[in-house]
Amino acid sequence: MRFPDVQAADHHILAAGRPAFTYFDGGQVAVGTEADTPPEGARQVLFEGAERLTGTVAVSAIVAGSAIEKVVVLGGMTAVAEMLVDTRDFVRPVWRDGVLTLVCQFARNGVLVPFEPPNNRPCCTDH
């Protein structure tokens, strides 16, 4: 399913009521269902264990308790199992090399936060 009028891979798009992942294809946003294979870079919307990823969670708990297989820090470093991730109650992993991966960045006091914020704002909307 494609959405030519959507400017970003918006996680609120529904495909048959259950969007599994969103991605760009041919300059348009496309939505895959649970029966589809996600392409490289697809943003996973539904995944096992997502409901448990609230508050601050250790990387080891993310990998053990959800479909996310890897947590990386922006720039390519693999996160250490003991590192903490403040999920801000919003986790949107992506597919990289066939592995469901959560990309994070450093926040305060060495705690990580997911790179994609819970309330995305398109660039330059305030001017």
A tleap script that builds the chain and sets N, CA, C and O, in Angstrom:
source leaprc.protein.ff14SB
mol = sequence {
  NMET ARG PHE PRO ASP VAL GLN ALA ALA ASP
  HIE HIE ILE LEU ALA ALA GLY ARG PRO ALA
  PHE THR TYR PHE ASP GLY GLY GLN VAL ALA
  VAL GLY THR GLU ALA ASP THR PRO PRO GLU
  GLY ALA ARG GLN VAL LEU PHE GLU GLY ALA
  GLU ARG LEU THR GLY THR VAL ALA VAL SER
  ALA ILE VAL ALA GLY SER ALA ILE GLU LYS
  VAL VAL VAL LEU GLY GLY MET THR ALA VAL
  ALA GLU MET LEU VAL ASP THR ARG ASP PHE
  VAL ARG PRO VAL TRP ARG ASP GLY VAL LEU
  THR LEU VAL CYS GLN PHE ALA ARG ASN GLY
  VAL LEU VAL PRO PHE GLU PRO PRO ASN ASN
  ARG PRO CYS CYS THR ASP CHIE
}
set mol.1.N position { 0.850 -1.167 0.000 }
set mol.1.CA position { 0.000 0.000 0.000 }
set mol.1.C position { 0.901 1.237 0.000 }
set mol.1.O position { 1.831 1.325 0.802 }
set mol.2.N position { 0.633 2.180 -0.885 }
set mol.2.CA position { 1.437 3.392 -0.998 }
set mol.2.C position { 0.618 4.627 -0.647 }
set mol.2.O position { -0.603 4.649 -0.807 }
set mol.3.N position { 1.309 5.649 -0.168 }
set mol.3.CA position { 0.678 6.898 0.221 }
set mol.3.C position { 1.427 8.058 -0.425 }
set mol.3.O position { 2.358 8.588 0.181 }
set mol.4.N position { 1.052 8.470 -1.635 }
set mol.4.CA position { 1.800 9.496 -2.349 }
set mol.4.C position { 1.733 10.875 -1.703 }
set mol.4.O position { 2.591 11.713 -1.978 }
set mol.5.N position { 0.738 11.138 -0.849 }
set mol.5.CA position { 0.603 12.454 -0.255 }
set mol.5.C position { 1.239 12.566 1.126 }
set mol.5.O position { 1.171 13.630 1.742 }
set mol.6.N position { 1.848 11.508 1.622 }
set mol.6.CA position { 2.492 11.530 2.929 }
set mol.6.C position { 3.968 11.852 2.735 }
set mol.6.O position { 4.640 11.228 1.913 }
set mol.7.N position { 4.478 12.830 3.494 }
set mol.7.CA position { 5.837 13.307 3.322 }
set mol.7.C position { 6.872 12.550 4.138 }
set mol.7.O position { 8.068 12.671 3.873 }
set mol.8.N position { 6.445 11.781 5.113 }
set mol.8.CA position { 7.381 11.045 5.963 }
set mol.8.C position { 6.779 9.691 6.288 }
set mol.8.O position { 5.574 9.486 6.141 }
set mol.9.N position { 7.615 8.774 6.727 }
set mol.9.CA position { 7.140 7.440 7.089 }
set mol.9.C position { 6.408 7.526 8.421 }
set mol.9.O position { 6.962 7.193 9.469 }
set mol.10.N position { 5.187 7.967 8.372 }
set mol.10.CA position { 4.380 8.257 9.541 }
set mol.10.C position { 3.866 6.969 10.179 }
set mol.10.O position { 3.207 6.163 9.521 }
set mol.11.N position { 4.170 6.781 11.455 }
set mol.11.CA position { 3.777 5.554 12.135 }
set mol.11.C position { 2.284 5.489 12.440 }
set mol.11.O position { 1.809 4.472 12.945 }
set mol.12.N position { 1.535 6.550 12.146 }
set mol.12.CA position { 0.098 6.533 12.397 }
set mol.12.C position { -0.688 5.968 11.216 }
set mol.12.O position { -1.896 5.761 11.330 }
set mol.13.N position { -0.035 5.718 10.096 }
set mol.13.CA position { -0.707 5.147 8.936 }
set mol.13.C position { -1.166 3.741 9.288 }
set mol.13.O position { -0.412 2.962 9.873 }
set mol.14.N position { -2.386 3.423 8.936 }
set mol.14.CA position { -2.897 2.075 9.199 }
set mol.14.C position { -3.103 1.338 7.892 }
set mol.14.O position { -3.690 1.876 6.954 }
set mol.15.N position { -2.630 0.131 7.831 }
set mol.15.CA position { -2.870 -0.744 6.685 }
set mol.15.C position { -3.663 -1.929 7.199 }
set mol.15.O position { -3.142 -2.763 7.939 }
set mol.16.N position { -4.898 -1.998 6.813 }
set mol.16.CA position { -5.792 -3.059 7.294 }
set mol.16.C position { -5.842 -3.073 8.816 }
set mol.16.O position { -6.027 -4.128 9.422 }
set mol.17.N position { -5.677 -1.901 9.440 }
set mol.17.CA position { -5.772 -1.789 10.880 }
set mol.17.C position { -4.512 -2.149 11.641 }
set mol.17.O position { -4.430 -1.881 12.839 }
set mol.18.N position { -3.509 -2.760 10.976 }
set mol.18.CA position { -2.308 -3.178 11.691 }
set mol.18.C position { -1.069 -2.953 10.827 }
set mol.18.O position { -0.656 -3.854 10.098 }
set mol.19.N position { -0.474 -1.767 10.899 }
set mol.19.CA position { 0.751 -1.546 10.123 }
set mol.19.C position { 1.910 -2.257 10.794 }
set mol.19.O position { 2.151 -2.059 11.985 }
set mol.20.N position { 2.616 -3.065 10.065 }
set mol.20.CA position { 3.761 -3.757 10.640 }
set mol.20.C position { 5.014 -2.899 10.512 }
set mol.20.O position { 5.816 -2.819 11.443 }
set mol.21.N position { 5.181 -2.251 9.343 }
set mol.21.CA position { 6.347 -1.397 9.144 }
set mol.21.C position { 6.062 -0.389 8.041 }
set mol.21.O position { 5.176 -0.587 7.210 }
set mol.22.N position { 6.832 0.698 8.048 }
set mol.22.CA position { 6.727 1.724 7.013 }
set mol.22.C position { 8.099 1.902 6.379 }
set mol.22.O position { 9.127 1.661 7.012 }
set mol.23.N position { 8.099 2.331 5.111 }
set mol.23.CA position { 9.363 2.532 4.404 }
set mol.23.C position { 9.103 3.410 3.187 }
set mol.23.O position { 7.955 3.602 2.784 }
set mol.24.N position { 10.176 3.942 2.602 }
set mol.24.CA position { 10.056 4.719 1.377 }
set mol.24.C position { 10.333 3.813 0.186 }
set mol.24.O position { 11.256 2.999 0.209 }
set mol.25.N position { 9.522 3.966 -0.855 }
set mol.25.CA position { 9.693 3.191 -2.069 }
set mol.25.C position { 9.288 4.073 -3.251 }
set mol.25.O position { 8.133 4.487 -3.350 }
set mol.26.N position { 10.217 4.355 -4.129 }
set mol.26.CA position { 9.915 5.173 -5.288 }
set mol.26.C position { 9.469 6.574 -4.928 }
set mol.26.O position { 8.639 7.162 -5.622 }
set mol.27.N position { 10.014 7.117 -3.844 }
set mol.27.CA position { 9.666 8.472 -3.424 }
set mol.27.C position { 8.348 8.582 -2.685 }
set mol.27.O position { 7.883 9.688 -2.412 }
set mol.28.N position { 7.739 7.454 -2.357 }
set mol.28.CA position { 6.481 7.458 -1.632 }
set mol.28.C position { 6.591 6.608 -0.380 }
set mol.28.O position { 7.410 5.693 -0.300 }
set mol.29.N position { 5.754 6.928 0.596 }
set mol.29.CA position { 5.691 6.109 1.801 }
set mol.29.C position { 4.890 4.858 1.480 }
set mol.29.O position { 3.827 4.933 0.864 }
set mol.30.N position { 5.398 3.722 1.897 }
set mol.30.CA position { 4.698 2.450 1.723 }
set mol.30.C position { 4.553 1.791 3.090 }
set mol.30.O position { 5.346 2.030 4.001 }
set mol.31.N position { 3.542 0.973 3.209 }
set mol.31.CA position { 3.271 0.277 4.459 }
set mol.31.C position { 3.258 -1.220 4.195 }
set mol.31.O position { 2.624 -1.691 3.251 }
set mol.32.N position { 3.964 -1.960 5.036 }
set mol.32.CA position { 3.963 -3.412 4.940 }
set mol.32.C position { 3.151 -4.008 6.069 }
set mol.32.O position { 3.009 -3.404 7.133 }
set mol.33.N position { 2.626 -5.178 5.838 }
set mol.33.CA position { 1.857 -5.873 6.865 }
set mol.33.C position { 2.722 -6.955 7.491 }
set mol.33.O position { 3.862 -7.166 7.077 }
set mol.34.N position { 2.186 -7.627 8.475 }
set mol.34.CA position { 2.937 -8.671 9.162 }
set mol.34.C position { 3.322 -9.819 8.235 }
set mol.34.O position { 4.268 -10.552 8.523 }
set mol.35.N position { 2.603 -9.983 7.127 }
set mol.35.CA position { 2.899 -11.055 6.183 }
set mol.35.C position { 4.027 -10.689 5.216 }
set mol.35.O position { 4.560 -11.564 4.532 }
set mol.36.N position { 4.397 -9.404 5.151 }
set mol.36.CA position { 5.425 -8.931 4.229 }
set mol.36.C position { 6.817 -9.005 4.848 }
set mol.36.O position { 6.959 -9.039 6.071 }
set mol.37.N position { 7.836 -9.029 4.002 }
set mol.37.CA position { 9.223 -8.974 4.459 }
set mol.37.C position { 9.683 -7.519 4.411 }
set mol.37.O position { 9.629 -6.896 3.350 }
set mol.38.N position { 10.134 -6.966 5.536 }
set mol.38.CA position { 10.547 -5.564 5.534 }
set mol.38.C position { 11.848 -5.343 4.768 }
set mol.38.O position { 12.779 -6.138 4.894 }
set mol.39.N position { 11.925 -4.272 3.975 }
set mol.39.CA position { 13.161 -3.958 3.274 }
set mol.39.C position { 14.160 -3.271 4.205 }
set mol.39.O position { 13.804 -2.851 5.306 }
set mol.40.N position { 15.389 -3.162 3.763 }
set mol.40.CA position { 16.439 -2.461 4.513 }
set mol.40.C position { 15.963 -1.052 4.856 }
set mol.40.O position { 15.482 -0.325 3.987 }
set mol.41.N position { 16.100 -0.675 6.116 }
set mol.41.CA position { 15.747 0.664 6.564 }
set mol.41.C position { 14.299 0.849 6.960 }
set mol.41.O position { 13.922 1.935 7.400 }
set mol.42.N position { 13.463 -0.189 6.816 }
set mol.42.CA position { 12.055 -0.068 7.204 }
set mol.42.C position { 11.953 0.190 8.698 }
set mol.42.O position { 12.725 -0.349 9.491 }
set mol.43.N position { 10.988 1.022 9.068 }
set mol.43.CA position { 10.720 1.335 10.472 }
set mol.43.C position { 9.660 0.365 10.973 }
set mol.43.O position { 8.538 0.356 10.466 }
set mol.44.N position { 10.005 -0.451 11.963 }
set mol.44.CA position { 9.078 -1.450 12.486 }
set mol.44.C position { 8.098 -0.787 13.444 }
set mol.44.O position { 8.506 -0.126 14.399 }
set mol.45.N position { 6.815 -0.963 13.191 }
set mol.45.CA position { 5.774 -0.365 14.018 }
set mol.45.C position { 5.268 -1.367 15.048 }
set mol.45.O position { 5.163 -1.054 16.233 }
set mol.46.N position { 4.958 -2.568 14.586 }
set mol.46.CA position { 4.504 -3.625 15.493 }
set mol.46.C position { 5.611 -4.651 15.661 }
set mol.46.O position { 6.192 -5.113 14.679 }
set mol.47.N position { 5.902 -5.004 16.893 }
set mol.47.CA position { 6.886 -6.058 17.124 }
set mol.47.C position { 6.689 -6.643 18.511 }
set mol.47.O position { 6.200 -5.976 19.423 }
set mol.48.N position { 7.072 -7.879 18.649 }
set mol.48.CA position { 6.921 -8.603 19.912 }
set mol.48.C position { 7.682 -7.898 21.030 }
set mol.48.O position { 8.840 -7.517 20.862 }
set mol.49.N position { 7.021 -7.730 22.166 }
set mol.49.CA position { 7.657 -7.153 23.344 }
set mol.49.C position { 7.636 -5.635 23.402 }
set mol.49.O position { 8.145 -5.058 24.363 }
set mol.50.N position { 7.070 -4.975 22.413 }
set mol.50.CA position { 7.053 -3.507 22.397 }
set mol.50.C position { 6.377 -2.931 23.639 }
set mol.50.O position { 6.797 -1.901 24.164 }
set mol.51.N position { 5.341 -3.598 24.095 }
set mol.51.CA position { 4.581 -3.098 25.245 }
set mol.51.C position { 5.410 -3.080 26.532 }
set mol.51.O position { 5.058 -2.374 27.477 }
set mol.52.N position { 6.493 -3.835 26.583 }
set mol.52.CA position { 7.348 -3.880 27.776 }
set mol.52.C position { 8.453 -2.815 27.747 }
set mol.52.O position { 9.167 -2.644 28.734 }
set mol.53.N position { 8.596 -2.110 26.638 }
set mol.53.CA position { 9.689 -1.147 26.498 }
set mol.53.C position { 9.232 0.248 26.889 }
set mol.53.O position { 9.140 1.150 26.057 }
set mol.54.N position { 8.947 0.402 28.180 }
set mol.54.CA position { 8.547 1.690 28.730 }
set mol.54.C position { 9.498 2.064 29.852 }
set mol.54.O position { 10.091 1.202 30.500 }
set mol.55.N position { 9.633 3.363 30.070 }
set mol.55.CA position { 10.535 3.833 31.107 }
set mol.55.C position { 11.987 3.596 30.734 }
set mol.55.O position { 12.348 3.626 29.557 }
set mol.56.N position { 12.816 3.361 31.738 }
set mol.56.CA position { 14.246 3.125 31.515 }
set mol.56.C position { 14.511 1.630 31.606 }
set mol.56.O position { 14.167 0.981 32.594 }
set mol.57.N position { 15.129 1.097 30.557 }
set mol.57.CA position { 15.321 -0.342 30.428 }
set mol.57.C position { 16.775 -0.621 30.045 }
set mol.57.O position { 17.358 0.119 29.253 }
set mol.58.N position { 17.354 -1.665 30.592 }
set mol.58.CA position { 18.713 -2.061 30.220 }
set mol.58.C position { 18.707 -2.642 28.804 }
set mol.58.O position { 17.732 -3.263 28.379 }
set mol.59.N position { 19.794 -2.435 28.093 }
set mol.59.CA position { 19.934 -2.978 26.742 }
set mol.59.C position { 19.716 -4.486 26.761 }
set mol.59.O position { 19.070 -5.031 25.867 }
set mol.60.N position { 20.252 -5.162 27.777 }
set mol.60.CA position { 20.082 -6.620 27.866 }
set mol.60.C position { 18.615 -7.007 27.948 }
set mol.60.O position { 18.225 -8.026 27.378 }
set mol.61.N position { 17.790 -6.227 28.641 }
set mol.61.CA position { 16.361 -6.512 28.763 }
set mol.61.C position { 15.632 -6.245 27.447 }
set mol.61.O position { 14.669 -6.938 27.115 }
set mol.62.N position { 16.088 -5.248 26.703 }
set mol.62.CA position { 15.480 -4.950 25.399 }
set mol.62.C position { 15.685 -6.128 24.460 }
set mol.62.O position { 14.750 -6.583 23.801 }
set mol.63.N position { 16.916 -6.615 24.406 }
set mol.63.CA position { 17.252 -7.714 23.497 }
set mol.63.C position { 16.605 -9.026 23.959 }
set mol.63.O position { 16.148 -9.812 23.130 }
set mol.64.N position { 16.565 -9.262 25.252 }
set mol.64.CA position { 16.001 -10.515 25.766 }
set mol.64.C position { 14.471 -10.528 25.745 }
set mol.64.O position { 13.858 -11.585 25.592 }
set mol.65.N position { 13.855 -9.344 25.899 }
set mol.65.CA position { 12.405 -9.304 26.072 }
set mol.65.C position { 11.610 -8.774 24.905 }
set mol.65.O position { 10.407 -8.548 25.035 }
set mol.66.N position { 12.249 -8.570 23.763 }
set mol.66.CA position { 11.515 -8.065 22.599 }
set mol.66.C position { 12.110 -8.645 21.318 }
set mol.66.O position { 13.100 -9.377 21.347 }
set mol.67.N position { 11.490 -8.304 20.211 }
set mol.67.CA position { 11.993 -8.763 18.906 }
set mol.67.C position { 13.241 -8.011 18.467 }
set mol.67.O position { 13.886 -8.406 17.495 }
set mol.68.N position { 13.593 -6.932 19.165 }
set mol.68.CA position { 14.804 -6.174 18.832 }
set mol.68.C position { 16.016 -7.056 19.123 }
set mol.68.O position { 16.170 -7.578 20.227 }
set mol.69.N position { 16.869 -7.209 18.118 }
set mol.69.CA position { 18.029 -8.088 18.255 }
set mol.69.C position { 19.318 -7.348 18.566 }
set mol.69.O position { 20.286 -7.942 19.042 }
set mol.70.N position { 19.328 -6.038 18.294 }
set mol.70.CA position { 20.570 -5.279 18.457 }
set mol.70.C position { 20.243 -3.833 18.810 }
set mol.70.O position { 19.282 -3.259 18.297 }
set mol.71.N position { 21.052 -3.255 19.690 }
set mol.71.CA position { 20.947 -1.840 20.042 }
set mol.71.C position { 22.277 -1.197 19.707 }
set mol.71.O position { 23.327 -1.643 20.169 }
set mol.72.N position { 22.229 -0.146 18.902 }
set mol.72.CA position { 23.448 0.552 18.511 }
set mol.72.C position { 23.344 2.019 18.891 }
set mol.72.O position { 22.254 2.578 19.014 }
set mol.73.N position { 24.508 2.623 19.074 }
set mol.73.CA position { 24.586 4.052 19.351 }
set mol.73.C position { 24.874 4.745 18.032 }
set mol.73.O position { 25.688 4.276 17.236 }
set mol.74.N position { 24.204 5.859 17.809 }
set mol.74.CA position { 24.390 6.622 16.581 }
set mol.74.C position { 25.872 6.775 16.291 }
set mol.74.O position { 26.635 7.226 17.146 }
set mol.75.N position { 26.274 6.406 15.105 }
set mol.75.CA position { 27.681 6.417 14.738 }
set mol.75.C position { 28.228 5.016 14.573 }
set mol.75.O position { 29.325 4.836 14.046 }
set mol.76.N position { 27.462 4.003 15.027 }
set mol.76.CA position { 27.851 2.635 14.746 }
set mol.76.C position { 28.274 1.773 15.916 }
set mol.76.O position { 28.392 0.558 15.755 }
set mol.77.N position { 28.507 2.345 17.091 }
set mol.77.CA position { 28.926 1.542 18.239 }
set mol.77.C position { 27.776 0.660 18.725 }
set mol.77.O position { 26.649 1.135 18.870 }
set mol.78.N position { 28.050 -0.606 18.973 }
set mol.78.CA position { 27.048 -1.497 19.555 }
set mol.78.C position { 26.944 -1.192 21.042 }
set mol.78.O position { 27.957 -1.107 21.736 }
set mol.79.N position { 25.721 -1.027 21.527 }
set mol.79.CA position { 25.511 -0.716 22.937 }
set mol.79.C position { 25.871 -1.921 23.802 }
set mol.79.O position { 25.650 -3.067 23.412 }
set mol.80.N position { 26.421 -1.649 24.967 }
set mol.80.CA position { 26.798 -2.681 25.932 }
set mol.80.C position { 25.553 -3.098 26.705 }
set mol.80.O position { 24.691 -2.267 26.992 }
set mol.81.N position { 25.456 -4.373 27.041 }
set mol.81.CA position { 24.278 -4.941 27.694 }
set mol.81.C position { 23.845 -4.175 28.945 }
set mol.81.O position { 22.650 -4.088 29.229 }
set mol.82.N position { 24.800 -3.619 29.695 }
set mol.82.CA position { 24.485 -2.929 30.953 }
set mol.82.C position { 24.007 -1.495 30.744 }
set mol.82.O position { 23.503 -0.878 31.683 }
set mol.83.N position { 24.152 -0.954 29.545 }
set mol.83.CA position { 23.727 0.424 29.299 }
set mol.83.C position { 22.220 0.535 29.480 }
set mol.83.O position { 21.479 -0.419 29.242 }
set mol.84.N position { 21.780 1.716 29.905 }
set mol.84.CA position { 20.363 1.963 30.106 }
set mol.84.C position { 19.808 2.811 28.977 }
set mol.84.O position { 20.479 3.709 28.468 }
set mol.85.N position { 18.563 2.511 28.589 }
set mol.85.CA position { 17.872 3.266 27.550 }
set mol.85.C position { 16.600 3.850 28.155 }
set mol.85.O position { 15.730 3.113 28.621 }
set mol.86.N position { 16.497 5.179 28.146 }
set mol.86.CA position { 15.257 5.854 28.532 }
set mol.86.C position { 14.377 5.850 27.292 }
set mol.86.O position { 14.577 6.665 26.392 }
set mol.87.N position { 13.413 4.951 27.232 }
set mol.87.CA position { 12.616 4.751 26.021 }
set mol.87.C position { 11.681 5.915 25.718 }
set mol.87.O position { 11.196 6.043 24.594 }
set mol.88.N position { 11.426 6.757 26.701 }
set mol.88.CA position { 10.431 7.832 26.568 }
set mol.88.C position { 9.097 7.239 26.114 }
set mol.88.O position { 8.262 7.924 25.524 }
set mol.89.N position { 8.919 5.946 26.405 }
set mol.89.CA position { 7.707 5.194 26.083 }
set mol.89.C position { 7.404 5.171 24.585 }
set mol.89.O position { 6.245 5.098 24.177 }
set mol.90.N position { 8.464 5.233 23.773 }
set mol.90.CA position { 8.316 5.185 22.316 }
set mol.90.C position { 9.575 4.575 21.725 }
set mol.90.O position { 10.660 5.145 21.836 }
set mol.91.N position { 9.430 3.420 21.099 }
set mol.91.CA position { 10.578 2.732 20.511 }
set mol.91.C position { 10.218 2.354 19.076 }
set mol.91.O position { 9.238 1.646 18.844 }
set mol.92.N position { 11.005 2.824 18.123 }
set mol.92.CA position { 10.744 2.536 16.714 }
set mol.92.C position { 12.025 1.986 16.085 }
set mol.92.O position { 12.798 2.750 15.506 }
set mol.93.N position { 12.266 0.665 16.188 }
set mol.93.CA position { 13.470 0.077 15.602 }
set mol.93.C position { 13.392 0.040 14.077 }
set mol.93.O position { 12.318 0.178 13.491 }
set mol.94.N position { 14.540 -0.147 13.454 }
set mol.94.CA position { 14.633 -0.225 11.988 }
set mol.94.C position { 15.323 -1.528 11.597 }
set mol.94.O position { 16.008 -2.160 12.403 }
set mol.95.N position { 15.123 -1.908 10.343 }
set mol.95.CA position { 15.766 -3.113 9.817 }
set mol.95.C position { 17.100 -2.740 9.193 }
set mol.95.O position { 17.152 -1.933 8.265 }
set mol.96.N position { 18.195 -3.331 9.708 }
set mol.96.CA position { 19.540 -3.130 9.182 }
set mol.96.C position { 20.189 -4.488 8.970 }
set mol.96.O position { 20.331 -5.271 9.910 }
set mol.97.N position { 20.576 -4.762 7.746 }
set mol.97.CA position { 21.223 -6.044 7.413 }
set mol.97.C position { 20.396 -7.237 7.890 }
set mol.97.O position { 20.952 -8.241 8.336 }
set mol.98.N position { 19.065 -7.127 7.798 }
set mol.98.CA position { 18.184 -8.219 8.189 }
set mol.98.C position { 17.998 -8.385 9.684 }
set mol.98.O position { 17.427 -9.379 10.132 }
set mol.99.N position { 18.479 -7.411 10.473 }
set mol.99.CA position { 18.401 -7.484 11.928 }
set mol.99.C position { 17.570 -6.306 12.438 }
set mol.99.O position { 17.827 -5.162 12.063 }
set mol.100.N position { 16.577 -6.576 13.289 }
set mol.100.CA position { 15.788 -5.511 13.879 }
set mol.100.C position { 16.662 -4.777 14.891 }
set mol.100.O position { 17.082 -5.354 15.894 }
set mol.101.N position { 16.931 -3.507 14.623 }
set mol.101.CA position { 17.939 -2.741 15.347 }
set mol.101.C position { 17.344 -1.463 15.923 }
set mol.101.O position { 16.647 -0.728 15.224 }
set mol.102.N position { 17.616 -1.200 17.191 }
set mol.102.CA position { 17.217 0.057 17.820 }
set mol.102.C position { 18.415 0.994 17.796 }
set mol.102.O position { 19.459 0.696 18.376 }
set mol.103.N position { 18.258 2.123 17.125 }
set mol.103.CA position { 19.322 3.132 17.050 }
set mol.103.C position { 19.084 4.146 18.158 }
set mol.103.O position { 17.997 4.711 18.274 }
set mol.104.N position { 20.115 4.371 18.974 }
set mol.104.CA position { 20.014 5.289 20.106 }
set mol.104.C position { 21.096 6.365 20.014 }
set mol.104.O position { 22.002 6.303 19.184 }
set mol.105.N position { 20.964 7.340 20.890 }
set mol.105.CA position { 21.993 8.363 21.047 }
set mol.105.C position { 22.163 8.633 22.537 }
set mol.105.O position { 21.283 8.327 23.342 }
set mol.106.N position { 23.304 9.211 22.889 }
set mol.106.CA position { 23.544 9.513 24.292 }
set mol.106.C position { 22.695 10.689 24.737 }
set mol.106.O position { 22.495 11.651 23.995 }
set mol.107.N position { 22.204 10.595 25.952 }
set mol.107.CA position { 21.462 11.680 26.585 }
set mol.107.C position { 22.274 12.094 27.813 }
set mol.107.O position { 23.504 12.091 27.762 }
set mol.108.N position { 21.630 12.439 28.880 }
set mol.108.CA position { 22.334 12.862 30.101 }
set mol.108.C position { 22.851 11.672 30.895 }
set mol.108.O position { 22.241 10.603 30.915 }
set mol.109.N position { 23.974 11.879 31.540 }
set mol.109.CA position { 24.557 10.903 32.469 }
set mol.109.C position { 24.811 9.537 31.850 }
set mol.109.O position { 24.737 8.521 32.540 }
set mol.110.N position { 25.109 9.503 30.560 }
set mol.110.CA position { 25.442 8.252 29.899 }
set mol.110.C position { 24.262 7.370 29.545 }
set mol.110.O position { 24.442 6.284 28.994 }
set mol.111.N position { 23.064 7.821 29.854 }
set mol.111.CA position { 21.866 7.066 29.498 }
set mol.111.C position { 21.583 7.295 28.016 }
set mol.111.O position { 21.809 8.386 27.493 }
set mol.112.N position { 21.090 6.267 27.352 }
set mol.112.CA position { 20.739 6.366 25.941 }
set mol.112.C position { 19.258 6.697 25.784 }
set mol.112.O position { 18.449 6.420 26.669 }
set mol.113.N position { 18.919 7.292 24.647 }
set mol.113.CA position { 17.526 7.482 24.251 }
set mol.113.C position { 17.413 7.051 22.794 }
set mol.113.O position { 18.365 7.204 22.028 }
set mol.114.N position { 16.260 6.515 22.405 }
set mol.114.CA position { 16.092 6.180 20.989 }
set mol.114.C position { 16.306 7.417 20.123 }
set mol.114.O position { 15.891 8.518 20.484 }
set mol.115.N position { 16.950 7.227 18.986 }
set mol.115.CA position { 17.245 8.343 18.091 }
set mol.115.C position { 15.964 9.002 17.594 }
set mol.115.O position { 15.902 10.227 17.495 }
set mol.116.N position { 14.945 8.212 17.281 }
set mol.116.CA position { 13.678 8.791 16.835 }
set mol.116.C position { 12.863 9.197 18.051 }
set mol.116.O position { 12.525 8.350 18.879 }
set mol.117.N position { 12.539 10.491 18.173 }
set mol.117.CA position { 11.771 10.945 19.331 }
set mol.117.C position { 10.301 10.553 19.221 }
set mol.117.O position { 9.813 10.255 18.131 }
set mol.118.N position { 9.597 10.555 20.354 }
set mol.118.CA position { 8.182 10.182 20.329 }
set mol.118.C position { 7.313 11.171 19.560 }
set mol.118.O position { 6.289 10.782 18.998 }
set mol.119.N position { 7.697 12.421 19.526 }
set mol.119.CA position { 6.913 13.442 18.835 }
set mol.119.C position { 7.754 14.072 17.742 }
set mol.119.O position { 8.326 15.147 17.921 }
set mol.120.N position { 7.822 13.386 16.599 }
set mol.120.CA position { 8.592 13.908 15.476 }
set mol.120.C position { 7.991 15.203 14.976 }
set mol.120.O position { 6.772 15.341 14.883 }
set mol.121.N position { 8.852 16.148 14.655 }
set mol.121.CA position { 8.401 17.416 14.091 }
set mol.121.C position { 9.152 17.637 12.802 }
set mol.121.O position { 10.383 17.624 12.795 }
set mol.122.N position { 8.436 17.841 11.704 }
set mol.122.CA position { 9.133 18.083 10.439 }
set mol.122.C position { 10.061 19.283 10.543 }
set mol.122.O position { 9.752 20.271 11.210 }
set mol.123.N position { 11.181 19.185 9.886 }
set mol.123.CA position { 12.166 20.259 9.899 }
set mol.123.C position { 11.570 21.568 9.410 }
set mol.123.O position { 10.769 21.588 8.476 }
set mol.124.N position { 11.963 22.646 10.041 }
set mol.124.CA position { 11.627 24.010 9.621 }
set mol.124.C position { 10.146 24.354 9.749 }
set mol.124.O position { 9.674 25.255 9.055 }
set mol.125.N position { 9.405 23.675 10.601 }
set mol.125.CA position { 7.975 23.984 10.744 }
set mol.125.C position { 7.742 25.251 11.558 }
set mol.125.O position { 6.655 25.828 11.517 }
set mol.126.N position { 8.764 25.684 12.298 }
set mol.126.CA position { 8.565 26.842 13.159 }
set mol.126.C position { 9.062 28.151 12.544 }
set mol.126.O position { 9.105 29.171 13.233 }
set mol.127.N position { 9.444 28.144 11.242 }
set mol.127.CA position { 9.859 29.398 10.610 }
set mol.127.C position { 9.672 29.360 9.115 }
set mol.127.O position { 9.974 30.338 8.430 }
savepdb mol mol.pdb
quit
